[in-house]
């Protein structure tokens, strides 16, 4: 805990710094170093991130053991992303990590004003015993206040 008394300018500066939060299905995934700064209000990115967690978790509750969540891209012919991680970078960027239909690593970086996500059920990977439930992992990290992913 930081017991140092801060000036008004130091408090205002630290609150203006962007924060980063990411959680991934792969426990070995390393996120960029977060910029830890207190905030009095949630940014649009954090609001979008937290709400997407709720949508993903709710969607996963409706899936059987043979399927897991993926997302489709609105507009264009970009295909589908199997969601393996999600994050935000304040004040206005939301990121989705995963793989496409061919298995290639994929990342979507999107401004919150353009956020439009289609959740889809895809068959789980053949070599997996259980489907990947990223929504529950994201929600657990959010409840625990784990900002390091």
C-alpha positions in Angstrom: 0.0 0.0 0.0 1.3 3.4 -0.9 1.2 5.6 2.2 2.9 8.6 0.6 0.8 11.7 0.7 0.1 13.0 -2.8 -0.3 16.5 -4.0 -3.5 17.5 -5.9 -1.4 17.6 -9.1 -0.1 14.0 -8.5 -3.6 12.7 -7.9 -5.0 14.3 -11.0 -2.1 13.1 -13.1 -2.3 9.5 -11.8 -6.1 9.4 -12.5 -5.5 10.6 -16.1 -3.1 7.7 -16.9 -4.6 4.9 -18.9 -5.2 1.5 -17.4 -4.9 -1.9 -19.0 -6.8 -5.2 -18.1 -6.6 -8.5 -19.9 -7.5 -12.1 -19.0 -6.7 -15.1 -21.3 -7.7 -18.7 -21.5 -4.0 -19.6 -21.8 -2.5 -19.3 -18.3 0.9 -18.7 -19.9 -0.2 -15.7 -21.9 1.6 -12.5 -20.8 -0.2 -9.2 -21.0 1.6 -5.9 -21.5 2.6 -4.3 -18.2 -0.4 -2.5 -16.8 -0.3 1.1 -15.9 -1.8 1.1 -12.4 -3.6 4.3 -11.6 -6.7 4.9 -9.4 -9.8 6.1 -11.2 -12.9 7.7 -9.8 -15.1 6.7 -12.7 -15.0 3.8 -15.2 -13.9 4.7 -18.7 -16.0 3.7 -21.7 -13.5 0.9 -22.4 -13.9 -0.6 -18.9 -17.7 -0.3 -19.1 -17.7 -2.1 -22.4 -15.3 -4.8 -21.1 -17.3 -5.5 -18.1 -20.6 -5.7 -20.0 -19.1 -8.0 -22.7 -18.0 -10.3 -19.9 -21.6 -10.6 -18.8 -22.8 -11.2 -22.3 -20.1 -13.9 -23.0 -20.7 -15.6 -19.6 -24.5 -15.7 -20.2 -24.0 -17.0 -23.7 -21.7 -19.8 -22.4 -24.3 -20.9 -19.9 -26.5 -21.8 -22.8 -23.9 -24.0 -24.6 -23.5 -27.8 -24.3 -20.1 -29.4 -23.6 -19.4 -29.8 -27.3 -19.4 -26.0 -28.0 -17.6 -22.9 -26.9 -18.0 -19.2 -27.6 -16.7 -17.4 -30.7 -17.5 -14.0 -32.2 -18.3 -12.9 -35.8 -17.1 -9.7 -37.2 -19.6 -7.1 -38.4 -19.0 -5.9 -41.9 -16.5 -7.3 -44.4 -15.5 -10.9 -44.8 -13.2 -11.2 -41.8 -14.7 -14.5 -40.5 -15.0 -15.8 -37.0 -12.7 -15.4 -33.9 -12.7 -18.2 -31.3 -12.5 -16.0 -28.1 -9.5 -16.9 -26.0 -9.0 -13.6 -24.3 -10.3 -10.1 -23.9 -9.0 -6.8 -22.6 -9.3 -3.1 -22.6 -7.0 -0.1 -22.7 -8.4 3.1 -21.3 -10.1 5.2 -22.2 -11.7 3.7 -25.3 -10.1 0.5 -26.7 -11.4 -3.0 -26.3 -9.4 -6.0 -27.5 -10.3 -9.6 -28.3 -7.7 -12.3 -28.7 -8.2 -15.8 -30.2 -7.8 -17.8 -33.4 -9.6 -17.9 -36.7 -11.1 -20.9 -38.5 -7.6 -21.9 -39.8 -6.1 -21.8 -36.3 -4.1 -18.6 -37.0 -3.7 -16.3 -34.0 -6.1 -13.3 -34.3 -6.5 -10.1 -32.4 -9.3 -7.5 -32.9 -8.6 -4.0 -31.5 -11.7 -1.9 -31.5 -12.8 1.5 -30.4 -15.8 1.3 -28.1 -17.9 3.5 -30.3 -17.6 0.8 -33.0 -18.2 -2.2 -30.8 -20.5 -4.6 -32.5 -20.0 -8.3 -31.5 -21.9 -11.3 -32.8 -21.5 -14.2 -30.3 -21.5 -17.7 -32.0 -21.2 -21.2 -30.8 -18.4 -23.2 -32.4 -17.6 -26.9 -31.8 -14.8 -27.2 -29.2 -11.4 -28.3 -30.4 -11.2 -32.0 -31.0 -8.3 -32.6 -28.6 -9.9 -30.7 -25.7 -11.6 -32.8 -23.0 -13.8 -29.8 -21.9 -14.8 -26.7 -23.8 -13.0 -23.5 -23.0 -15.2 -21.2 -20.9 -13.5 -17.8 -21.1 -16.6 -15.9 -19.8 -16.4 -17.5 -16.4 -12.6 -17.0 -16.3 -13.1 -13.3 -17.1 -15.8 -12.9 -14.5 -13.7 -14.6 -11.8 -10.8 -12.3 -12.5 -13.1 -9.2 -12.4 -14.5 -10.3 -9.0 -11.0 -10.9 -7.6 -9.8 -7.5 -8.9 -7.0 -9.2 -10.8 -5.8 -6.5 -13.2 -2.7 -8.4 -14.4 -4.5 -11.1 -16.5 
